[in-house]
């Protein structure tokens, strides 16, 4: 998978998380859905092909 330009991505988190930073954030491009720790936005990011991420969410 190609590197993801995290700086240009629009990150979002659940509205239920409030101002708390103990959650994950997600961002999408046409090719990937990226996930990161909201407490460490400059830390590692997991990037999944969009279809794989959608399948994972359906199984949860």
C-alpha distance matrix in Angstrom:
0.0 3.8 6.6 8.6 12.3 14.1 17.5 17.5 16.6 19.6 19.8 22.3 24.0 26.6 30.0 31.5 30.2 32.7 32.7 31.6 28.5 27.9 25.1 21.5 20.2 17.6 16.1 14.5 13.1 13.3 9.7 9.2 12.0 12.1 14.9 17.0 20.5 23.1 25.1 22.5 20.6 19.6 18.4 15.1 13.0 11.2 8.6 8.9 8.6 12.1 13.9 13.1 14.3 17.3 18.2 18.2 20.5 22.8 23.4 24.4
3.8 0.0 3.8 6.4 9.5 12.0 14.9 14.9 14.7 18.2 18.9 21.8 23.9 26.9 30.1 31.9 30.5 32.6 32.2 31.5 28.3 28.2 25.6 21.9 20.2 17.7 15.7 14.2 12.3 12.9 9.9 9.8 12.7 12.4 15.5 17.1 20.6 22.8 24.8 21.9 19.6 18.2 17.7 15.0 13.0 12.3 9.7 11.0 10.8 13.7 16.2 15.9 16.5 19.3 20.9 20.8 22.6 25.2 26.1 26.9
6.6 3.8 0.0 3.8 6.5 8.9 11.7 12.4 12.5 16.1 16.6 19.8 22.0 25.2 28.2 30.1 28.3 30.2 29.5 28.8 25.5 25.7 23.3 19.8 18.0 16.0 14.1 13.5 12.1 13.8 11.3 10.3 12.3 11.0 13.7 14.6 18.0 19.9 21.7 18.7 16.3 14.6 14.4 12.1 10.4 10.8 9.0 11.5 12.3 14.8 17.8 17.2 17.1 20.1 22.0 21.4 22.9 25.8 26.8 26.9
8.6 6.4 3.8 0.0 3.8 5.7 8.8 9.1 8.8 12.3 13.0 16.3 18.6 21.9 24.8 26.9 25.2 27.0 26.4 25.9 22.8 23.3 20.8 17.2 15.0 12.8 10.6 10.2 9.0 11.5 9.7 8.3 9.7 8.3 11.3 12.3 15.8 17.3 19.5 16.8 13.9 13.0 13.3 11.4 9.0 9.7 7.7 10.4 11.4 13.0 16.5 16.3 15.4 18.2 20.6 20.1 20.9 23.9 25.3 25.2
12.3 9.5 6.5 3.8 0.0 3.8 5.6 5.9 6.9 10.7 12.0 15.7 18.5 22.0 24.5 26.9 25.1 26.3 25.4 25.4 22.3 23.4 21.2 17.9 15.2 13.5 10.8 11.0 9.8 12.7 12.0 10.9 11.9 10.2 12.8 13.2 16.3 17.0 19.1 16.4 13.1 12.0 13.4 12.5 10.6 12.3 10.8 13.7 14.6 15.6 19.3 19.5 18.2 20.7 23.4 22.9 23.2 26.4 27.9 27.6
14.1 12.0 8.9 5.7 3.8 0.0 3.8 5.5 5.2 8.4 8.9 12.6 15.2 18.8 21.3 23.6 21.5 22.7 21.7 21.6 18.5 19.7 17.6 14.5 11.8 10.7 8.6 10.0 10.2 13.7 13.2 11.2 10.9 8.5 10.2 10.0 12.9 13.3 15.4 12.9 9.4 9.0 10.6 10.3 8.4 10.7 10.1 13.3 15.0 15.6 19.4 19.2 17.3 19.8 22.7 21.6 21.6 25.0 26.5 25.6
17.5 14.9 11.7 8.8 5.6 3.8 0.0 3.8 5.6 8.3 9.5 13.2 16.2 19.9 21.8 24.3 22.3 22.8 21.4 21.8 18.9 20.8 19.1 16.4 13.5 12.9 10.7 12.3 12.3 15.8 16.0 14.4 14.1 11.8 13.2 12.5 14.7 14.2 16.1 13.7 10.0 9.4 12.2 12.9 11.6 14.3 13.9 17.0 18.5 18.8 22.6 22.7 20.6 22.8 25.9 24.9 24.6 27.9 29.6 28.6
17.5 14.9 12.4 9.1 5.9 5.5 3.8 0.0 3.8 6.7 9.3 12.9 16.4 19.9 21.6 24.5 23.0 23.5 22.5 23.3 20.8 22.7 20.5 17.7 14.3 12.9 9.9 10.6 10.0 13.2 14.2 13.3 13.3 12.0 14.1 14.3 16.9 16.3 18.7 16.7 12.9 13.0 15.5 15.6 13.7 15.7 14.4 16.9 17.7 17.4 21.2 22.0 20.0 21.8 25.1 24.6 24.1 27.1 29.2 28.5
16.6 14.7 12.5 8.8 6.9 5.2 5.6 3.8 0.0 3.8 6.1 9.7 13.1 16.5 18.4 21.3 20.0 20.8 20.3 21.0 18.6 20.1 17.6 14.6 11.1 9.3 6.1 7.2 7.6 11.3 12.3 10.8 10.1 9.0 11.0 11.7 14.5 14.0 16.9 15.4 11.7 12.7 14.6 14.4 11.8 13.3 12.0 14.2 15.1 14.5 18.3 19.0 16.7 18.3 21.7 21.2 20.4 23.5 25.6 24.8
19.6 18.2 16.1 12.3 10.7 8.4 8.3 6.7 3.8 0.0 3.8 6.7 10.4 13.6 15.1 18.3 17.2 17.8 17.5 18.6 16.8 18.5 16.0 13.5 9.7 8.3 5.7 7.6 9.2 12.6 14.3 12.6 11.0 10.2 11.4 12.0 14.3 13.0 16.2 15.6 12.0 14.0 16.0 16.2 13.6 15.0 14.0 15.8 16.8 15.4 19.0 19.8 17.0 18.1 21.7 21.1 19.7 22.7 25.0 23.9
19.8 18.9 16.6 13.0 12.0 8.9 9.5 9.3 6.1 3.8 0.0 3.8 7.1 10.6 12.6 15.3 13.9 14.8 14.6 15.2 13.3 14.8 12.2 9.7 6.0 5.5 4.7 8.1 10.8 14.4 15.4 12.9 10.3 8.8 8.8 9.0 10.8 9.4 12.9 12.7 9.6 12.2 13.8 14.1 11.6 13.0 12.9 14.8 16.5 15.2 18.7 18.9 15.7 17.0 20.4 19.2 17.6 20.9 22.9 21.3
22.3 21.8 19.8 16.3 15.7 12.6 13.2 12.9 9.7 6.7 3.8 0.0 3.8 7.0 8.8 11.7 10.7 11.8 12.3 13.1 11.9 13.2 10.4 8.6 5.3 5.5 6.4 9.6 12.9 16.0 17.3 14.7 11.5 10.6 9.7 10.1 11.2 9.4 13.0 13.9 11.5 14.8 15.9 16.2 13.7 14.6 14.8 16.1 17.8 16.0 18.9 19.1 15.6 16.3 19.6 18.3 16.1 19.2 21.3 19.4
24.0 23.9 22.0 18.6 18.5 15.2 16.2 16.4 13.1 10.4 7.1 3.8 0.0 3.8 6.4 8.4 7.2 9.1 10.3 10.5 9.7 10.3 7.4 6.4 4.6 6.4 9.0 12.1 15.7 18.6 19.5 16.6 13.0 11.9 9.9 10.0 10.0 8.3 11.8 13.5 12.1 15.7 16.2 16.6 14.4 15.0 15.8 16.9 19.0 17.2 19.7 19.4 15.6 16.3 19.2 17.4 14.9 18.1 19.8 17.3
26.6 26.9 25.2 21.9 22.0 18.8 19.9 19.9 16.5 13.6 10.6 7.0 3.8 0.0 3.8 5.2 5.5 7.9 10.4 10.6 10.9 11.0 8.2 8.4 7.8 9.2 11.9 14.5 18.2 20.7 21.7 18.8 15.2 14.6 12.5 12.9 12.6 11.0 14.2 16.4 15.5 19.2 19.4 19.6 17.4 17.6 18.3 18.8 20.7 18.6 20.6 20.3 16.5 16.5 19.1 17.3 14.3 17.0 18.7 15.9
30.0 30.1 28.2 24.8 24.5 21.3 21.8 21.6 18.4 15.1 12.6 8.8 6.4 3.8 0.0 3.8 5.4 6.0 9.1 10.4 11.9 12.6 10.7 11.6 10.9 12.5 14.6 17.2 20.7 23.2 24.6 22.0 18.4 18.0 16.0 16.2 15.5 13.2 16.0 18.6 17.7 21.4 22.1 22.7 20.7 21.1 21.8 22.4 24.1 21.8 23.7 23.7 20.0 19.6 22.3 20.7 17.5 19.8 21.7 18.9
31.5 31.9 30.1 26.9 26.9 23.6 24.3 24.5 21.3 18.3 15.3 11.7 8.4 5.2 3.8 0.0 3.8 5.5 9.1 9.4 11.5 11.3 10.0 11.8 12.3 14.3 17.1 19.7 23.4 25.8 26.8 24.0 20.3 19.6 17.1 17.0 15.7 13.8 16.1 19.1 18.9 22.7 22.9 23.4 21.8 22.0 23.1 23.6 25.6 23.4 25.0 24.6 20.8 20.5 22.8 20.8 17.5 19.7 21.0 17.8
30.2 30.5 28.3 25.2 25.1 21.5 22.3 23.0 20.0 17.2 13.9 10.7 7.2 5.5 5.4 3.8 0.0 3.8 6.4 5.9 7.7 7.7 6.9 9.4 10.3 13.1 16.1 19.2 22.9 25.7 26.4 23.3 19.6 18.2 15.4 14.5 12.7 10.5 12.4 15.6 15.8 19.6 19.7 20.6 19.4 20.1 21.7 22.7 25.1 23.4 25.4 24.6 20.8 21.2 23.4 21.0 18.2 21.0 21.9 18.6
32.7 32.6 30.2 27.0 26.3 22.7 22.8 23.5 20.8 17.8 14.8 11.8 9.1 7.9 6.0 5.5 3.8 0.0 3.8 5.4 8.3 9.7 9.8 12.2 12.5 15.4 17.9 21.1 24.6 27.5 28.6 25.6 22.1 20.6 18.0 16.8 14.9 12.0 13.4 16.7 16.8 20.5 21.3 22.7 21.7 22.8 24.3 25.6 27.9 26.1 28.3 27.7 23.9 24.3 26.7 24.5 21.7 24.3 25.5 22.3
32.7 32.2 29.5 26.4 25.4 21.7 21.4 22.5 20.3 17.5 14.6 12.3 10.3 10.4 9.1 9.1 6.4 3.8 0.0 3.8 6.4 9.1 10.1 12.5 12.8 16.0 18.3 21.8 25.1 28.3 29.3 26.2 22.8 20.9 18.2 16.4 14.1 10.6 11.4 14.7 14.9 18.4 19.5 21.5 21.0 22.7 24.5 26.2 28.8 27.4 29.9 29.2 25.5 26.2 28.8 26.5 23.9 26.9 28.0 24.8
31.6 31.5 28.8 25.9 25.4 21.6 21.8 23.3 21.0 18.6 15.2 13.1 10.5 10.6 10.4 9.4 5.9 5.4 3.8 0.0 3.8 5.7 7.6 10.7 12.0 15.6 18.4 22.0 25.4 28.7 29.1 25.8 22.3 20.1 17.0 14.8 11.9 9.0 9.2 12.9 13.9 17.4 17.8 19.7 19.5 21.1 23.3 25.1 28.0 26.9 29.2 28.1 24.4 25.5 27.7 25.0 22.7 25.8 26.4 23.1
28.5 28.3 25.5 22.8 22.3 18.5 18.9 20.8 18.6 16.8 13.3 11.9 9.7 10.9 11.9 11.5 7.7 8.3 6.4 3.8 0.0 3.8 5.7 8.3 9.7 13.5 16.3 20.0 23.3 26.7 26.8 23.4 20.0 17.4 14.2 11.5 8.4 5.6 5.4 9.1 10.3 13.8 14.0 16.0 16.0 17.9 20.3 22.5 25.5 24.9 27.4 26.1 22.5 24.1 26.3 23.5 21.7 25.1 25.6 22.4
27.9 28.2 25.7 23.3 23.4 19.7 20.8 22.7 20.1 18.5 14.8 13.2 10.3 11.0 12.6 11.3 7.7 9.7 9.1 5.7 3.8 0.0 3.8 7.2 9.9 13.5 16.9 20.4 23.8 27.0 26.7 23.1 19.6 17.1 13.5 11.1 7.8 6.6 6.5 9.9 11.8 15.0 14.3 15.6 15.6 16.9 19.6 21.4 24.6 24.1 26.3 24.5 21.0 22.7 24.4 21.3 19.7 23.0 23.1 19.8
25.1 25.6 23.3 20.8 21.2 17.6 19.1 20.5 17.6 16.0 12.2 10.4 7.4 8.2 10.7 10.0 6.9 9.8 10.1 7.6 5.7 3.8 0.0 3.8 6.7 10.1 13.6 17.0 20.5 23.5 23.3 19.7 16.1 13.9 10.3 8.8 6.3 5.7 7.6 10.2 11.1 14.5 13.7 14.3 13.5 14.2 16.6 18.1 21.2 20.5 22.6 21.0 17.4 19.0 20.9 17.9 16.2 19.6 19.9 16.8
21.5 21.9 19.8 17.2 17.9 14.5 16.4 17.7 14.6 13.5 9.7 8.6 6.4 8.4 11.6 11.8 9.4 12.2 12.5 10.7 8.3 7.2 3.8 0.0 3.8 6.7 10.3 13.6 17.0 20.0 19.6 16.0 12.5 10.1 6.6 5.6 4.7 5.3 8.3 9.6 9.6 12.8 11.9 11.8 10.3 10.8 12.9 14.5 17.5 16.9 19.3 17.7 14.2 16.1 18.2 15.4 14.0 17.7 18.2 15.6
20.2 20.2 18.0 15.0 15.2 11.8 13.5 14.3 11.1 9.7 6.0 5.3 4.6 7.8 10.9 12.3 10.3 12.5 12.8 12.0 9.7 9.9 6.7 3.8 0.0 3.8 7.0 10.5 13.9 17.1 17.2 13.8 10.4 8.2 5.7 5.4 6.3 5.8 9.6 10.2 8.7 12.0 12.1 12.0 9.8 10.6 11.9 13.5 16.2 15.2 18.1 17.2 13.6 15.3 18.1 15.9 14.4 18.0 19.2 17.0
17.6 17.7 16.0 12.8 13.5 10.7 12.9 12.9 9.3 8.3 5.5 5.5 6.4 9.2 12.5 14.3 13.1 15.4 16.0 15.6 13.5 13.5 10.1 6.7 3.8 0.0 3.8 6.9 10.4 13.4 13.6 10.3 6.8 5.5 4.6 6.6 9.1 9.4 13.1 13.0 10.9 13.5 13.6 12.7 9.5 9.5 9.5 10.7 12.9 11.7 14.6 14.2 10.8 12.4 15.4 13.9 12.5 16.0 17.7 16.2
16.1 15.7 14.1 10.6 10.8 8.6 10.7 9.9 6.1 5.7 4.7 6.4 9.0 11.9 14.6 17.1 16.1 17.9 18.3 18.4 16.3 16.9 13.6 10.3 7.0 3.8 0.0 3.8 7.1 10.4 11.0 8.4 5.7 5.2 6.7 8.8 11.8 11.9 15.5 14.8 11.9 13.9 14.6 13.6 10.3 10.5 9.3 10.6 12.0 10.6 14.1 14.4 11.5 12.9 16.3 15.6 14.4 17.6 19.7 18.8
14.5 14.2 13.5 10.2 11.0 10.0 12.3 10.6 7.2 7.6 8.1 9.6 12.1 14.5 17.2 19.7 19.2 21.1 21.8 22.0 20.0 20.4 17.0 13.6 10.5 6.9 3.8 0.0 3.8 6.7 7.7 5.8 4.4 6.2 9.0 11.8 15.1 15.6 19.1 18.2 15.3 16.8 17.4 15.8 12.2 11.6 9.2 9.5 9.7 7.8 11.5 12.6 10.3 11.3 14.9 14.9 14.1 16.9 19.3 19.1
13.1 12.3 12.1 9.0 9.8 10.2 12.3 10.0 7.6 9.2 10.8 12.9 15.7 18.2 20.7 23.4 22.9 24.6 25.1 25.4 23.3 23.8 20.5 17.0 13.9 10.4 7.1 3.8 0.0 3.8 5.3 5.3 6.4 8.4 11.8 14.5 18.1 18.6 22.0 20.6 17.4 18.3 19.0 17.4 13.8 13.2 10.2 10.4 9.5 8.2 11.8 13.5 12.1 13.2 16.5 17.1 16.8 19.2 21.7 21.9
13.3 12.9 13.8 11.5 12.7 13.7 15.8 13.2 11.3 12.6 14.4 16.0 18.6 20.7 23.2 25.8 25.7 27.5 28.3 28.7 26.7 27.0 23.5 20.0 17.1 13.4 10.4 6.7 3.8 0.0 3.8 6.1 8.3 11.2 14.7 17.7 21.3 22.1 25.5 24.2 21.1 21.9 22.4 20.4 16.8 15.6 12.1 11.2 9.0 7.4 10.3 12.8 12.3 12.7 15.8 17.2 17.2 18.9 21.6 22.5
9.7 9.9 11.3 9.7 12.0 13.2 16.0 14.2 12.3 14.3 15.4 17.3 19.5 21.7 24.6 26.8 26.4 28.6 29.3 29.1 26.8 26.7 23.3 19.6 17.2 13.6 11.0 7.7 5.3 3.8 0.0 3.8 7.2 9.9 13.6 16.7 20.5 21.9 25.0 23.4 20.6 21.1 21.0 18.5 15.0 13.3 9.5 8.4 6.0 5.9 8.8 10.6 10.8 12.0 14.5 15.7 16.5 18.4 20.5 21.6
9.2 9.8 10.3 8.3 10.9 11.2 14.4 13.3 10.8 12.6 12.9 14.7 16.6 18.8 22.0 24.0 23.3 25.6 26.2 25.8 23.4 23.1 19.7 16.0 13.8 10.3 8.4 5.8 5.3 6.1 3.8 0.0 3.8 6.2 9.8 13.1 16.8 18.4 21.5 20.0 17.4 18.1 17.7 15.2 11.5 9.7 6.1 5.3 4.5 4.8 8.4 9.1 8.3 10.4 13.0 13.4 14.1 16.6 18.4 19.0
12.0 12.7 12.3 9.7 11.9 10.9 14.1 13.3 10.1 11.0 10.3 11.5 13.0 15.2 18.4 20.3 19.6 22.1 22.8 22.3 20.0 19.6 16.1 12.5 10.4 6.8 5.7 4.4 6.4 8.3 7.2 3.8 0.0 3.8 6.8 10.3 13.9 15.3 18.6 17.6 15.2 16.6 16.2 13.9 10.1 8.3 5.7 5.3 6.3 5.4 8.9 9.0 6.7 8.9 11.9 11.5 11.6 14.5 16.4 16.3
12.1 12.4 11.0 8.3 10.2 8.5 11.8 12.0 9.0 10.2 8.8 10.6 11.9 14.6 18.0 19.6 18.2 20.6 20.9 20.1 17.4 17.1 13.9 10.1 8.2 5.5 5.2 6.2 8.4 11.2 9.9 6.2 3.8 0.0 3.8 6.8 10.6 12.3 15.3 14.0 11.7 12.9 12.4 10.2 6.4 5.5 4.2 6.3 8.8 9.0 12.3 11.5 9.0 11.9 14.5 13.2 13.3 16.7 18.0 17.4
14.9 15.5 13.7 11.3 12.8 10.2 13.2 14.1 11.0 11.4 8.8 9.7 9.9 12.5 16.0 17.1 15.4 18.0 18.2 17.0 14.2 13.5 10.3 6.6 5.7 4.6 6.7 9.0 11.8 14.7 13.6 9.8 6.8 3.8 0.0 3.8 7.2 9.3 12.3 11.4 9.9 11.8 10.7 8.9 5.7 5.2 6.4 8.4 11.5 11.6 14.4 13.0 10.0 12.8 15.1 12.9 12.7 16.4 17.3 15.9
17.0 17.1 14.6 12.3 13.2 10.0 12.5 14.3 11.7 12.0 9.0 10.1 10.0 12.9 16.2 17.0 14.5 16.8 16.4 14.8 11.5 11.1 8.8 5.6 5.4 6.6 8.8 11.8 14.5 17.7 16.7 13.1 10.3 6.8 3.8 0.0 3.8 6.3 8.7 7.6 6.5 8.7 7.5 6.7 4.9 6.5 9.0 11.7 15.0 15.4 18.2 16.6 13.7 16.5 18.6 16.1 15.8 19.6 20.2 18.3
20.5 20.6 18.0 15.8 16.3 12.9 14.7 16.9 14.5 14.3 10.8 11.2 10.0 12.6 15.5 15.7 12.7 14.9 14.1 11.9 8.4 7.8 6.3 4.7 6.3 9.1 11.8 15.1 18.1 21.3 20.5 16.8 13.9 10.6 7.2 3.8 0.0 3.8 5.4 5.4 6.2 8.9 7.5 8.1 7.9 9.7 12.6 15.1 18.5 18.8 21.4 19.6 16.5 19.1 21.0 18.1 17.5 21.3 21.5 19.1
23.1 22.8 19.9 17.3 17.0 13.3 14.2 16.3 14.0 13.0 9.4 9.4 8.3 11.0 13.2 13.8 10.5 12.0 10.6 9.0 5.6 6.6 5.7 5.3 5.8 9.4 11.9 15.6 18.6 22.1 21.9 18.4 15.3 12.3 9.3 6.3 3.8 0.0 3.8 5.4 5.6 9.2 9.3 10.9 10.6 12.7 15.1 17.6 20.7 20.5 23.3 21.9 18.6 20.7 23.0 20.4 19.2 22.8 23.5 20.9
25.1 24.8 21.7 19.5 19.1 15.4 16.1 18.7 16.9 16.2 12.9 13.0 11.8 14.2 16.0 16.1 12.4 13.4 11.4 9.2 5.4 6.5 7.6 8.3 9.6 13.1 15.5 19.1 22.0 25.5 25.0 21.5 18.6 15.3 12.3 8.7 5.4 3.8 0.0 3.8 6.2 9.0 8.9 11.3 12.2 14.8 17.6 20.3 23.7 23.8 26.6 24.9 21.7 24.1 26.1 23.2 22.2 25.9 26.2 23.4
22.5 21.9 18.7 16.8 16.4 12.9 13.7 16.7 15.4 15.6 12.7 13.9 13.5 16.4 18.6 19.1 15.6 16.7 14.7 12.9 9.1 9.9 10.2 9.6 10.2 13.0 14.8 18.2 20.6 24.2 23.4 20.0 17.6 14.0 11.4 7.6 5.4 5.4 3.8 0.0 3.8 5.5 5.2 8.2 9.7 12.8 15.7 18.9 22.2 22.8 25.8 24.1 21.3 24.0 26.1 23.3 22.8 26.6 26.9 24.5
20.6 19.6 16.3 13.9 13.1 9.4 10.0 12.9 11.7 12.0 9.6 11.5 12.1 15.5 17.7 18.9 15.8 16.8 14.9 13.9 10.3 11.8 11.1 9.6 8.7 10.9 11.9 15.3 17.4 21.1 20.6 17.4 15.2 11.7 9.9 6.5 6.2 5.6 6.2 3.8 0.0 3.8 5.5 8.0 8.4 11.8 13.9 17.2 20.3 20.6 23.9 22.7 19.8 22.5 24.9 22.6 22.0 25.8 26.5 24.5
19.6 18.2 14.6 13.0 12.0 9.0 9.4 13.0 12.7 14.0 12.2 14.8 15.7 19.2 21.4 22.7 19.6 20.5 18.4 17.4 13.8 15.0 14.5 12.8 12.0 13.5 13.9 16.8 18.3 21.9 21.1 18.1 16.6 12.9 11.8 8.7 8.9 9.2 9.0 5.5 3.8 0.0 3.8 6.8 8.4 12.2 14.3 17.9 20.9 21.8 25.2 23.9 21.5 24.4 26.7 24.5 24.4 28.2 28.8 27.0
18.4 17.7 14.4 13.3 13.4 10.6 12.2 15.5 14.6 16.0 13.8 15.9 16.2 19.4 22.1 22.9 19.7 21.3 19.5 17.8 14.0 14.3 13.7 11.9 12.1 13.6 14.6 17.4 19.0 22.4 21.0 17.7 16.2 12.4 10.7 7.5 7.5 9.3 8.9 5.2 5.5 3.8 0.0 3.8 6.6 10.1 12.9 16.4 19.8 21.1 24.1 22.3 20.1 23.3 25.1 22.6 22.9 26.7 26.8 25.1
15.1 15.0 12.1 11.4 12.5 10.3 12.9 15.6 14.4 16.2 14.1 16.2 16.6 19.6 22.7 23.4 20.6 22.7 21.5 19.7 16.0 15.6 14.3 11.8 12.0 12.7 13.6 15.8 17.4 20.4 18.5 15.2 13.9 10.2 8.9 6.7 8.1 10.9 11.3 8.2 8.0 6.8 3.8 0.0 3.8 6.8 9.8 13.2 16.6 18.4 21.2 19.1 17.3 20.7 22.3 19.8 20.6 24.3 24.3 22.9
13.0 13.0 10.4 9.0 10.6 8.4 11.6 13.7 11.8 13.6 11.6 13.7 14.4 17.4 20.7 21.8 19.4 21.7 21.0 19.5 16.0 15.6 13.5 10.3 9.8 9.5 10.3 12.2 13.8 16.8 15.0 11.5 10.1 6.4 5.7 4.9 7.9 10.6 12.2 9.7 8.4 8.4 6.6 3.8 0.0 3.8 6.3 9.9 13.2 14.7 17.6 15.8 13.8 17.2 19.0 16.9 17.6 21.2 21.6 20.4
11.2 12.3 10.8 9.7 12.3 10.7 14.3 15.7 13.3 15.0 13.0 14.6 15.0 17.6 21.1 22.0 20.1 22.8 22.7 21.1 17.9 16.9 14.2 10.8 10.6 9.5 10.5 11.6 13.2 15.6 13.3 9.7 8.3 5.5 5.2 6.5 9.7 12.7 14.8 12.8 11.8 12.2 10.1 6.8 3.8 0.0 3.8 6.6 10.3 12.1 14.5 12.4 10.7 14.3 15.7 13.6 14.7 18.2 18.4 17.7
8.6 9.7 9.0 7.7 10.8 10.1 13.9 14.4 12.0 14.0 12.9 14.8 15.8 18.3 21.8 23.1 21.7 24.3 24.5 23.3 20.3 19.6 16.6 12.9 11.9 9.5 9.3 9.2 10.2 12.1 9.5 6.1 5.7 4.2 6.4 9.0 12.6 15.1 17.6 15.7 13.9 14.3 12.9 9.8 6.3 3.8 0.0 3.8 6.9 8.9 11.7 10.2 8.9 12.4 14.2 12.9 14.2 17.4 18.1 18.0
8.9 11.0 11.5 10.4 13.7 13.3 17.0 16.9 14.2 15.8 14.8 16.1 16.9 18.8 22.4 23.6 22.7 25.6 26.2 25.1 22.5 21.4 18.1 14.5 13.5 10.7 10.6 9.5 10.4 11.2 8.4 5.3 5.3 6.3 8.4 11.7 15.1 17.6 20.3 18.9 17.2 17.9 16.4 13.2 9.9 6.6 3.8 0.0 3.8 6.1 8.2 6.4 5.9 9.4 10.7 10.0 11.8 14.5 15.3 15.9
8.6 10.8 12.3 11.4 14.6 15.0 18.5 17.7 15.1 16.8 16.5 17.8 19.0 20.7 24.1 25.6 25.1 27.9 28.8 28.0 25.5 24.6 21.2 17.5 16.2 12.9 12.0 9.7 9.5 9.0 6.0 4.5 6.3 8.8 11.5 15.0 18.5 20.7 23.7 22.2 20.3 20.9 19.8 16.6 13.2 10.3 6.9 3.8 0.0 3.8 5.6 5.3 6.3 8.8 10.2 10.8 12.6 14.6 15.9 17.2
12.1 13.7 14.8 13.0 15.6 15.6 18.8 17.4 14.5 15.4 15.2 16.0 17.2 18.6 21.8 23.4 23.4 26.1 27.4 26.9 24.9 24.1 20.5 16.9 15.2 11.7 10.6 7.8 8.2 7.4 5.9 4.8 5.4 9.0 11.6 15.4 18.8 20.5 23.8 22.8 20.6 21.8 21.1 18.4 14.7 12.1 8.9 6.1 3.8 0.0 3.8 5.5 5.3 6.2 8.7 10.0 10.8 12.5 14.6 15.9
13.9 16.2 17.8 16.5 19.3 19.4 22.6 21.2 18.3 19.0 18.7 18.9 19.7 20.6 23.7 25.0 25.4 28.3 29.9 29.2 27.4 26.3 22.6 19.3 18.1 14.6 14.1 11.5 11.8 10.3 8.8 8.4 8.9 12.3 14.4 18.2 21.4 23.3 26.6 25.8 23.9 25.2 24.1 21.2 17.6 14.5 11.7 8.2 5.6 3.8 0.0 3.8 5.5 5.1 6.2 8.7 10.0 10.7 12.7 14.8
13.1 15.9 17.2 16.3 19.5 19.2 22.7 22.0 19.0 19.8 18.9 19.1 19.4 20.3 23.7 24.6 24.6 27.7 29.2 28.1 26.1 24.5 21.0 17.7 17.2 14.2 14.4 12.6 13.5 12.8 10.6 9.1 9.0 11.5 13.0 16.6 19.6 21.9 24.9 24.1 22.7 23.9 22.3 19.1 15.8 12.4 10.2 6.4 5.3 5.5 3.8 0.0 3.8 5.4 5.2 6.2 8.8 10.0 10.9 12.8
14.3 16.5 17.1 15.4 18.2 17.3 20.6 20.0 16.7 17.0 15.7 15.6 15.6 16.5 20.0 20.8 20.8 23.9 25.5 24.4 22.5 21.0 17.4 14.2 13.6 10.8 11.5 10.3 12.1 12.3 10.8 8.3 6.7 9.0 10.0 13.7 16.5 18.6 21.7 21.3 19.8 21.5 20.1 17.3 13.8 10.7 8.9 5.9 6.3 5.3 5.5 3.8 0.0 3.8 5.4 5.1 6.3 8.7 10.1 11.0
17.3 19.3 20.1 18.2 20.7 19.8 22.8 21.8 18.3 18.1 17.0 16.3 16.3 16.5 19.6 20.5 21.2 24.3 26.2 25.5 24.1 22.7 19.0 16.1 15.3 12.4 12.9 11.3 13.2 12.7 12.0 10.4 8.9 11.9 12.8 16.5 19.1 20.7 24.1 24.0 22.5 24.4 23.3 20.7 17.2 14.3 12.4 9.4 8.8 6.2 5.1 5.4 3.8 0.0 3.8 5.4 5.2 6.3 8.9 10.3
18.2 20.9 22.0 20.6 23.4 22.7 25.9 25.1 21.7 21.7 20.4 19.6 19.2 19.1 22.3 22.8 23.4 26.7 28.8 27.7 26.3 24.4 20.9 18.2 18.1 15.4 16.3 14.9 16.5 15.8 14.5 13.0 11.9 14.5 15.1 18.6 21.0 23.0 26.1 26.1 24.9 26.7 25.1 22.3 19.0 15.7 14.2 10.7 10.2 8.7 6.2 5.2 5.4 3.8 0.0 3.8 5.5 5.2 6.5 9.0
18.2 20.8 21.4 20.1 22.9 21.6 24.9 24.6 21.2 21.1 19.2 18.3 17.4 17.3 20.7 20.8 21.0 24.5 26.5 25.0 23.5 21.3 17.9 15.4 15.9 13.9 15.6 14.9 17.1 17.2 15.7 13.4 11.5 13.2 12.9 16.1 18.1 20.4 23.2 23.3 22.6 24.5 22.6 19.8 16.9 13.6 12.9 10.0 10.8 10.0 8.7 6.2 5.1 5.4 3.8 0.0 3.8 5.5 5.3 6.6
20.5 22.6 22.9 20.9 23.2 21.6 24.6 24.1 20.4 19.7 17.6 16.1 14.9 14.3 17.5 17.5 18.2 21.7 23.9 22.7 21.7 19.7 16.2 14.0 14.4 12.5 14.4 14.1 16.8 17.2 16.5 14.1 11.6 13.3 12.7 15.8 17.5 19.2 22.2 22.8 22.0 24.4 22.9 20.6 17.6 14.7 14.2 11.8 12.6 10.8 10.0 8.8 6.3 5.2 5.5 3.8 0.0 3.8 5.4 5.3
22.8 25.2 25.8 23.9 26.4 25.0 27.9 27.1 23.5 22.7 20.9 19.2 18.1 17.0 19.8 19.7 21.0 24.3 26.9 25.8 25.1 23.0 19.6 17.7 18.0 16.0 17.6 16.9 19.2 18.9 18.4 16.6 14.5 16.7 16.4 19.6 21.3 22.8 25.9 26.6 25.8 28.2 26.7 24.3 21.2 18.2 17.4 14.5 14.6 12.5 10.7 10.0 8.7 6.3 5.2 5.5 3.8 0.0 3.8 5.6
23.4 26.1 26.8 25.3 27.9 26.5 29.6 29.2 25.6 25.0 22.9 21.3 19.8 18.7 21.7 21.0 21.9 25.5 28.0 26.4 25.6 23.1 19.9 18.2 19.2 17.7 19.7 19.3 21.7 21.6 20.5 18.4 16.4 18.0 17.3 20.2 21.5 23.5 26.2 26.9 26.5 28.8 26.8 24.3 21.6 18.4 18.1 15.3 15.9 14.6 12.7 10.9 10.1 8.9 6.5 5.3 5.4 3.8 0.0 3.8
24.4 26.9 26.9 25.2 27.6 25.6 28.6 28.5 24.8 23.9 21.3 19.4 17.3 15.9 18.9 17.8 18.6 22.3 24.8 23.1 22.4 19.8 16.8 15.6 17.0 16.2 18.8 19.1 21.9 22.5 21.6 19.0 16.3 17.4 15.9 18.3 19.1 20.9 23.4 24.5 24.5 27.0 25.1 22.9 20.4 17.7 18.0 15.9 17.2 15.9 14.8 12.8 11.0 10.3 9.0 6.6 5.3 5.6 3.8 0.0
